[in-house]
Amino acid sequence: MTASDFFDLAIKISFGLTILSFVLTIGRLILGPTLADRILSLDMLVTLGIGFIAIFTLYTGFYAYLDMAIALGLVGFLATVAFARFLMHQVTGPTAKDAPQPEKIYDELSEEKS
């Protein structure tokens, strides 16, 4: 087995494992019991997409695709931050009835110090 044959075999195995990971992650996206699981699976899909682009870049030898991977990484990061902030405000936002109010927490902490 030459180095070129080994490289081609490694690329094919990488494609197969990446596609399997896509399928399993989509399963978690659909079945995920909580919103946090779904957000995490979307972030994982972005990461797998970046990996797939990297493998495809090695396969074709056309390195301009790496720019797409970088752009996808930036967009994926911003989307994850936006989803995390949405989840945080959904739990502790002004519409949450059971969320502790900052004034009450401050009062309780100042009473404990006295």
Phi and psi in radians as a Rosetta constraint file:
Dihedral C 1 N 2 CA 2 C 2 CIRCULARHARMONIC -1.481 0.35
Dihedral N 2 CA 2 C 2 N 3 CIRCULARHARMONIC 2.980 0.35
Dihedral C 2 N 3 CA 3 C 3 CIRCULARHARMONIC -1.129 0.35
Dihedral N 3 CA 3 C 3 N 4 CIRCULARHARMONIC -0.629 0.35
Dihedral C 3 N 4 CA 4 C 4 CIRCULARHARMONIC -1.159 0.35
Dihedral N 4 CA 4 C 4 N 5 CIRCULARHARMONIC -0.717 0.35
Dihedral C 4 N 5 CA 5 C 5 CIRCULARHARMONIC -1.131 0.35
Dihedral N 5 CA 5 C 5 N 6 CIRCULARHARMONIC -0.720 0.35
Dihedral C 5 N 6 CA 6 C 6 CIRCULARHARMONIC -1.124 0.35
Dihedral N 6 CA 6 C 6 N 7 CIRCULARHARMONIC -0.699 0.35
Dihedral C 6 N 7 CA 7 C 7 CIRCULARHARMONIC -1.104 0.35
Dihedral N 7 CA 7 C 7 N 8 CIRCULARHARMONIC -0.767 0.35
Dihedral C 7 N 8 CA 8 C 8 CIRCULARHARMONIC -1.097 0.35
Dihedral N 8 CA 8 C 8 N 9 CIRCULARHARMONIC -0.704 0.35
Dihedral C 8 N 9 CA 9 C 9 CIRCULARHARMONIC -1.134 0.35
Dihedral N 9 CA 9 C 9 N 10 CIRCULARHARMONIC -0.737 0.35
Dihedral C 9 N 10 CA 10 C 10 CIRCULARHARMONIC -1.107 0.35
Dihedral N 10 CA 10 C 10 N 11 CIRCULARHARMONIC -0.687 0.35
Dihedral C 10 N 11 CA 11 C 11 CIRCULARHARMONIC -1.124 0.35
Dihedral N 11 CA 11 C 11 N 12 CIRCULARHARMONIC -0.770 0.35
Dihedral C 11 N 12 CA 12 C 12 CIRCULARHARMONIC -1.131 0.35
Dihedral N 12 CA 12 C 12 N 13 CIRCULARHARMONIC -0.714 0.35
Dihedral C 12 N 13 CA 13 C 13 CIRCULARHARMONIC -1.126 0.35
Dihedral N 13 CA 13 C 13 N 14 CIRCULARHARMONIC -0.707 0.35
Dihedral C 13 N 14 CA 14 C 14 CIRCULARHARMONIC -1.106 0.35
Dihedral N 14 CA 14 C 14 N 15 CIRCULARHARMONIC -0.741 0.35
Dihedral C 14 N 15 CA 15 C 15 CIRCULARHARMONIC -1.047 0.35
Dihedral N 15 CA 15 C 15 N 16 CIRCULARHARMONIC -0.793 0.35
Dihedral C 15 N 16 CA 16 C 16 CIRCULARHARMONIC -1.088 0.35
Dihedral N 16 CA 16 C 16 N 17 CIRCULARHARMONIC -0.785 0.35
Dihedral C 16 N 17 CA 17 C 17 CIRCULARHARMONIC -1.199 0.35
Dihedral N 17 CA 17 C 17 N 18 CIRCULARHARMONIC -0.593 0.35
Dihedral C 17 N 18 CA 18 C 18 CIRCULARHARMONIC -1.183 0.35
Dihedral N 18 CA 18 C 18 N 19 CIRCULARHARMONIC -0.721 0.35
Dihedral C 18 N 19 CA 19 C 19 CIRCULARHARMONIC -1.143 0.35
Dihedral N 19 CA 19 C 19 N 20 CIRCULARHARMONIC -0.696 0.35
Dihedral C 19 N 20 CA 20 C 20 CIRCULARHARMONIC -1.072 0.35
Dihedral N 20 CA 20 C 20 N 21 CIRCULARHARMONIC -0.711 0.35
Dihedral C 20 N 21 CA 21 C 21 CIRCULARHARMONIC -1.123 0.35
Dihedral N 21 CA 21 C 21 N 22 CIRCULARHARMONIC -0.672 0.35
Dihedral C 21 N 22 CA 22 C 22 CIRCULARHARMONIC -1.009 0.35
Dihedral N 22 CA 22 C 22 N 23 CIRCULARHARMONIC -0.828 0.35
Dihedral C 22 N 23 CA 23 C 23 CIRCULARHARMONIC -1.105 0.35
Dihedral N 23 CA 23 C 23 N 24 CIRCULARHARMONIC -0.786 0.35
Dihedral C 23 N 24 CA 24 C 24 CIRCULARHARMONIC -1.153 0.35
Dihedral N 24 CA 24 C 24 N 25 CIRCULARHARMONIC -0.649 0.35
Dihedral C 24 N 25 CA 25 C 25 CIRCULARHARMONIC -1.214 0.35
Dihedral N 25 CA 25 C 25 N 26 CIRCULARHARMONIC -0.663 0.35
Dihedral C 25 N 26 CA 26 C 26 CIRCULARHARMONIC -1.135 0.35
Dihedral N 26 CA 26 C 26 N 27 CIRCULARHARMONIC -0.616 0.35
Dihedral C 26 N 27 CA 27 C 27 CIRCULARHARMONIC -1.074 0.35
Dihedral N 27 CA 27 C 27 N 28 CIRCULARHARMONIC -0.726 0.35
Dihedral C 27 N 28 CA 28 C 28 CIRCULARHARMONIC -1.181 0.35
Dihedral N 28 CA 28 C 28 N 29 CIRCULARHARMONIC -0.608 0.35
Dihedral C 28 N 29 CA 29 C 29 CIRCULARHARMONIC -1.110 0.35
Dihedral N 29 CA 29 C 29 N 30 CIRCULARHARMONIC -0.707 0.35
Dihedral C 29 N 30 CA 30 C 30 CIRCULARHARMONIC -1.348 0.35
Dihedral N 30 CA 30 C 30 N 31 CIRCULARHARMONIC -0.753 0.35
Dihedral C 30 N 31 CA 31 C 31 CIRCULARHARMONIC -1.587 0.35
Dihedral N 31 CA 31 C 31 N 32 CIRCULARHARMONIC -0.253 0.35
Dihedral C 31 N 32 CA 32 C 32 CIRCULARHARMONIC -0.836 0.35
Dihedral N 32 CA 32 C 32 N 33 CIRCULARHARMONIC 2.138 0.35
Dihedral C 32 N 33 CA 33 C 33 CIRCULARHARMONIC -1.213 0.35
Dihedral N 33 CA 33 C 33 N 34 CIRCULARHARMONIC -0.455 0.35
Dihedral C 33 N 34 CA 34 C 34 CIRCULARHARMONIC -2.088 0.35
Dihedral N 34 CA 34 C 34 N 35 CIRCULARHARMONIC 2.892 0.35
Dihedral C 34 N 35 CA 35 C 35 CIRCULARHARMONIC -1.164 0.35
Dihedral N 35 CA 35 C 35 N 36 CIRCULARHARMONIC -0.592 0.35
Dihedral C 35 N 36 CA 36 C 36 CIRCULARHARMONIC -1.115 0.35
Dihedral N 36 CA 36 C 36 N 37 CIRCULARHARMONIC -0.666 0.35
Dihedral C 36 N 37 CA 37 C 37 CIRCULARHARMONIC -1.088 0.35
Dihedral N 37 CA 37 C 37 N 38 CIRCULARHARMONIC -0.699 0.35
Dihedral C 37 N 38 CA 38 C 38 CIRCULARHARMONIC -1.200 0.35
Dihedral N 38 CA 38 C 38 N 39 CIRCULARHARMONIC -0.687 0.35
Dihedral C 38 N 39 CA 39 C 39 CIRCULARHARMONIC -1.122 0.35
Dihedral N 39 CA 39 C 39 N 40 CIRCULARHARMONIC -0.742 0.35
Dihedral C 39 N 40 CA 40 C 40 CIRCULARHARMONIC -1.132 0.35
Dihedral N 40 CA 40 C 40 N 41 CIRCULARHARMONIC -0.650 0.35
Dihedral C 40 N 41 CA 41 C 41 CIRCULARHARMONIC -1.223 0.35
Dihedral N 41 CA 41 C 41 N 42 CIRCULARHARMONIC -0.584 0.35
Dihedral C 41 N 42 CA 42 C 42 CIRCULARHARMONIC -1.133 0.35
Dihedral N 42 CA 42 C 42 N 43 CIRCULARHARMONIC -0.694 0.35
Dihedral C 42 N 43 CA 43 C 43 CIRCULARHARMONIC -1.134 0.35
Dihedral N 43 CA 43 C 43 N 44 CIRCULARHARMONIC -0.657 0.35
Dihedral C 43 N 44 CA 44 C 44 CIRCULARHARMONIC -1.163 0.35
Dihedral N 44 CA 44 C 44 N 45 CIRCULARHARMONIC -0.633 0.35
Dihedral C 44 N 45 CA 45 C 45 CIRCULARHARMONIC -1.096 0.35
Dihedral N 45 CA 45 C 45 N 46 CIRCULARHARMONIC -0.681 0.35
Dihedral C 45 N 46 CA 46 C 46 CIRCULARHARMONIC -1.123 0.35
Dihedral N 46 CA 46 C 46 N 47 CIRCULARHARMONIC -0.766 0.35
Dihedral C 46 N 47 CA 47 C 47 CIRCULARHARMONIC -1.099 0.35
Dihedral N 47 CA 47 C 47 N 48 CIRCULARHARMONIC -0.738 0.35
Dihedral C 47 N 48 CA 48 C 48 CIRCULARHARMONIC -1.152 0.35
Dihedral N 48 CA 48 C 48 N 49 CIRCULARHARMONIC -0.622 0.35
Dihedral C 48 N 49 CA 49 C 49 CIRCULARHARMONIC -1.092 0.35
Dihedral N 49 CA 49 C 49 N 50 CIRCULARHARMONIC -0.712 0.35
Dihedral C 49 N 50 CA 50 C 50 CIRCULARHARMONIC -1.119 0.35
Dihedral N 50 CA 50 C 50 N 51 CIRCULARHARMONIC -0.741 0.35
Dihedral C 50 N 51 CA 51 C 51 CIRCULARHARMONIC -1.104 0.35
Dihedral N 51 CA 51 C 51 N 52 CIRCULARHARMONIC -0.719 0.35
Dihedral C 51 N 52 CA 52 C 52 CIRCULARHARMONIC -1.096 0.35
Dihedral N 52 CA 52 C 52 N 53 CIRCULARHARMONIC -0.739 0.35
Dihedral C 52 N 53 CA 53 C 53 CIRCULARHARMONIC -1.104 0.35
Dihedral N 53 CA 53 C 53 N 54 CIRCULARHARMONIC -0.690 0.35
Dihedral C 53 N 54 CA 54 C 54 CIRCULARHARMONIC -1.124 0.35
Dihedral N 54 CA 54 C 54 N 55 CIRCULARHARMONIC -0.750 0.35
Dihedral C 54 N 55 CA 55 C 55 CIRCULARHARMONIC -1.130 0.35
Dihedral N 55 CA 55 C 55 N 56 CIRCULARHARMONIC -0.732 0.35
Dihedral C 55 N 56 CA 56 C 56 CIRCULARHARMONIC -1.115 0.35
Dihedral N 56 CA 56 C 56 N 57 CIRCULARHARMONIC -0.618 0.35
Dihedral C 56 N 57 CA 57 C 57 CIRCULARHARMONIC -1.102 0.35
Dihedral N 57 CA 57 C 57 N 58 CIRCULARHARMONIC -0.762 0.35
Dihedral C 57 N 58 CA 58 C 58 CIRCULARHARMONIC -1.146 0.35
Dihedral N 58 CA 58 C 58 N 59 CIRCULARHARMONIC -0.629 0.35
Dihedral C 58 N 59 CA 59 C 59 CIRCULARHARMONIC -1.173 0.35
Dihedral N 59 CA 59 C 59 N 60 CIRCULARHARMONIC -0.758 0.35
Dihedral C 59 N 60 CA 60 C 60 CIRCULARHARMONIC -1.561 0.35
Dihedral N 60 CA 60 C 60 N 61 CIRCULARHARMONIC -0.455 0.35
Dihedral C 60 N 61 CA 61 C 61 CIRCULARHARMONIC 1.374 0.35
Dihedral N 61 CA 61 C 61 N 62 CIRCULARHARMONIC 0.143 0.35
Dihedral C 61 N 62 CA 62 C 62 CIRCULARHARMONIC -1.734 0.35
Dihedral N 62 CA 62 C 62 N 63 CIRCULARHARMONIC 1.757 0.35
Dihedral C 62 N 63 CA 63 C 63 CIRCULARHARMONIC -1.424 0.35
Dihedral N 63 CA 63 C 63 N 64 CIRCULARHARMONIC 0.031 0.35
Dihedral C 63 N 64 CA 64 C 64 CIRCULARHARMONIC -1.216 0.35
Dihedral N 64 CA 64 C 64 N 65 CIRCULARHARMONIC -0.347 0.35
Dihedral C 64 N 65 CA 65 C 65 CIRCULARHARMONIC -1.156 0.35
Dihedral N 65 CA 65 C 65 N 66 CIRCULARHARMONIC -0.371 0.35
Dihedral C 65 N 66 CA 66 C 66 CIRCULARHARMONIC -1.134 0.35
Dihedral N 66 CA 66 C 66 N 67 CIRCULARHARMONIC -0.473 0.35
Dihedral C 66 N 67 CA 67 C 67 CIRCULARHARMONIC -1.123 0.35
Dihedral N 67 CA 67 C 67 N 68 CIRCULARHARMONIC -0.658 0.35
Dihedral C 67 N 68 CA 68 C 68 CIRCULARHARMONIC -1.131 0.35
Dihedral N 68 CA 68 C 68 N 69 CIRCULARHARMONIC -0.672 0.35
Dihedral C 68 N 69 CA 69 C 69 CIRCULARHARMONIC -1.126 0.35
Dihedral N 69 CA 69 C 69 N 70 CIRCULARHARMONIC -0.704 0.35
Dihedral C 69 N 70 CA 70 C 70 CIRCULARHARMONIC -1.129 0.35
Dihedral N 70 CA 70 C 70 N 71 CIRCULARHARMONIC -0.783 0.35
Dihedral C 70 N 71 CA 71 C 71 CIRCULARHARMONIC -1.104 0.35
Dihedral N 71 CA 71 C 71 N 72 CIRCULARHARMONIC -0.711 0.35
Dihedral C 71 N 72 CA 72 C 72 CIRCULARHARMONIC -1.120 0.35
Dihedral N 72 CA 72 C 72 N 73 CIRCULARHARMONIC -0.658 0.35
Dihedral C 72 N 73 CA 73 C 73 CIRCULARHARMONIC -1.098 0.35
Dihedral N 73 CA 73 C 73 N 74 CIRCULARHARMONIC -0.730 0.35
Dihedral C 73 N 74 CA 74 C 74 CIRCULARHARMONIC -1.161 0.35
Dihedral N 74 CA 74 C 74 N 75 CIRCULARHARMONIC -0.776 0.35
Dihedral C 74 N 75 CA 75 C 75 CIRCULARHARMONIC -1.143 0.35
Dihedral N 75 CA 75 C 75 N 76 CIRCULARHARMONIC -0.710 0.35
Dihedral C 75 N 76 CA 76 C 76 CIRCULARHARMONIC -1.108 0.35
Dihedral N 76 CA 76 C 76 N 77 CIRCULARHARMONIC -0.696 0.35
Dihedral C 76 N 77 CA 77 C 77 CIRCULARHARMONIC -1.100 0.35
Dihedral N 77 CA 77 C 77 N 78 CIRCULARHARMONIC -0.794 0.35
Dihedral C 77 N 78 CA 78 C 78 CIRCULARHARMONIC -1.126 0.35
Dihedral N 78 CA 78 C 78 N 79 CIRCULARHARMONIC -0.667 0.35
Dihedral C 78 N 79 CA 79 C 79 CIRCULARHARMONIC -1.145 0.35
Dihedral N 79 CA 79 C 79 N 80 CIRCULARHARMONIC -0.698 0.35
Dihedral C 79 N 80 CA 80 C 80 CIRCULARHARMONIC -1.132 0.35
Dihedral N 80 CA 80 C 80 N 81 CIRCULARHARMONIC -0.743 0.35
Dihedral C 80 N 81 CA 81 C 81 CIRCULARHARMONIC -1.103 0.35
Dihedral N 81 CA 81 C 81 N 82 CIRCULARHARMONIC -0.722 0.35
Dihedral C 81 N 82 CA 82 C 82 CIRCULARHARMONIC -1.134 0.35
Dihedral N 82 CA 82 C 82 N 83 CIRCULARHARMONIC -0.746 0.35
Dihedral C 82 N 83 CA 83 C 83 CIRCULARHARMONIC -1.131 0.35
Dihedral N 83 CA 83 C 83 N 84 CIRCULARHARMONIC -0.679 0.35
Dihedral C 83 N 84 CA 84 C 84 CIRCULARHARMONIC -1.137 0.35
Dihedral N 84 CA 84 C 84 N 85 CIRCULARHARMONIC -0.727 0.35
Dihedral C 84 N 85 CA 85 C 85 CIRCULARHARMONIC -1.144 0.35
Dihedral N 85 CA 85 C 85 N 86 CIRCULARHARMONIC -0.672 0.35
Dihedral C 85 N 86 CA 86 C 86 CIRCULARHARMONIC -1.073 0.35
Dihedral N 86 CA 86 C 86 N 87 CIRCULARHARMONIC -0.781 0.35
Dihedral C 86 N 87 CA 87 C 87 CIRCULARHARMONIC -1.140 0.35
Dihedral N 87 CA 87 C 87 N 88 CIRCULARHARMONIC -0.683 0.35
Dihedral C 87 N 88 CA 88 C 88 CIRCULARHARMONIC -1.135 0.35
Dihedral N 88 CA 88 C 88 N 89 CIRCULARHARMONIC -0.761 0.35
Dihedral C 88 N 89 CA 89 C 89 CIRCULARHARMONIC -1.273 0.35
Dihedral N 89 CA 89 C 89 N 90 CIRCULARHARMONIC -0.467 0.35
Dihedral C 89 N 90 CA 90 C 90 CIRCULARHARMONIC -1.190 0.35
Dihedral N 90 CA 90 C 90 N 91 CIRCULARHARMONIC -0.625 0.35
Dihedral C 90 N 91 CA 91 C 91 CIRCULARHARMONIC -1.460 0.35
Dihedral N 91 CA 91 C 91 N 92 CIRCULARHARMONIC -0.773 0.35
Dihedral C 91 N 92 CA 92 C 92 CIRCULARHARMONIC -1.999 0.35
Dihedral N 92 CA 92 C 92 N 93 CIRCULARHARMONIC 0.236 0.35
Dihedral C 92 N 93 CA 93 C 93 CIRCULARHARMONIC -1.253 0.35
Dihedral N 93 CA 93 C 93 N 94 CIRCULARHARMONIC 3.092 0.35
Dihedral C 93 N 94 CA 94 C 94 CIRCULARHARMONIC -1.164 0.35
Dihedral N 94 CA 94 C 94 N 95 CIRCULARHARMONIC -0.277 0.35
Dihedral C 94 N 95 CA 95 C 95 CIRCULARHARMONIC -1.567 0.35
Dihedral N 95 CA 95 C 95 N 96 CIRCULARHARMONIC -0.187 0.35
Dihedral C 95 N 96 CA 96 C 96 CIRCULARHARMONIC -1.292 0.35
Dihedral N 96 CA 96 C 96 N 97 CIRCULARHARMONIC 2.225 0.35
Dihedral C 96 N 97 CA 97 C 97 CIRCULARHARMONIC -1.359 0.35
Dihedral N 97 CA 97 C 97 N 98 CIRCULARHARMONIC -0.625 0.35
Dihedral C 97 N 98 CA 98 C 98 CIRCULARHARMONIC -1.633 0.35
Dihedral N 98 CA 98 C 98 N 99 CIRCULARHARMONIC 0.022 0.35
Dihedral C 98 N 99 CA 99 C 99 CIRCULARHARMONIC -1.269 0.35
Dihedral N 99 CA 99 C 99 N 100 CIRCULARHARMONIC 2.348 0.35
Dihedral C 99 N 100 CA 100 C 100 CIRCULARHARMONIC -1.206 0.35
Dihedral N 100 CA 100 C 100 N 101 CIRCULARHARMONIC 2.428 0.35
Dihedral C 100 N 101 CA 101 C 101 CIRCULARHARMONIC -1.471 0.35
Dihedral N 101 CA 101 C 101 N 102 CIRCULARHARMONIC 2.502 0.35
Dihedral C 101 N 102 CA 102 C 102 CIRCULARHARMONIC -1.038 0.35
Dihedral N 102 CA 102 C 102 N 103 CIRCULARHARMONIC -0.598 0.35
Dihedral C 102 N 103 CA 103 C 103 CIRCULARHARMONIC -1.129 0.35
Dihedral N 103 CA 103 C 103 N 104 CIRCULARHARMONIC -0.698 0.35
Dihedral C 103 N 104 CA 104 C 104 CIRCULARHARMONIC -1.178 0.35
Dihedral N 104 CA 104 C 104 N 105 CIRCULARHARMONIC -0.682 0.35
Dihedral C 104 N 105 CA 105 C 105 CIRCULARHARMONIC -1.131 0.35
Dihedral N 105 CA 105 C 105 N 106 CIRCULARHARMONIC -0.757 0.35
Dihedral C 105 N 106 CA 106 C 106 CIRCULARHARMONIC -1.089 0.35
Dihedral N 106 CA 106 C 106 N 107 CIRCULARHARMONIC -0.735 0.35
Dihedral C 106 N 107 CA 107 C 107 CIRCULARHARMONIC -1.093 0.35
Dihedral N 107 CA 107 C 107 N 108 CIRCULARHARMONIC -0.733 0.35
Dihedral C 107 N 108 CA 108 C 108 CIRCULARHARMONIC -1.147 0.35
Dihedral N 108 CA 108 C 108 N 109 CIRCULARHARMONIC -0.690 0.35
Dihedral C 108 N 109 CA 109 C 109 CIRCULARHARMONIC -1.198 0.35
Dihedral N 109 CA 109 C 109 N 110 CIRCULARHARMONIC -0.657 0.35
Dihedral C 109 N 110 CA 110 C 110 CIRCULARHARMONIC -1.248 0.35
Dihedral N 110 CA 110 C 110 N 111 CIRCULARHARMONIC -0.529 0.35
Dihedral C 110 N 111 CA 111 C 111 CIRCULARHARMONIC -1.214 0.35
Dihedral N 111 CA 111 C 111 N 112 CIRCULARHARMONIC -0.631 0.35
Dihedral C 111 N 112 CA 112 C 112 CIRCULARHARMONIC -1.188 0.35
Dihedral N 112 CA 112 C 112 N 113 CIRCULARHARMONIC -0.579 0.35
Dihedral C 112 N 113 CA 113 C 113 CIRCULARHARMONIC -1.288 0.35
Dihedral N 113 CA 113 C 113 N 114 CIRCULARHARMONIC -0.452 0.35
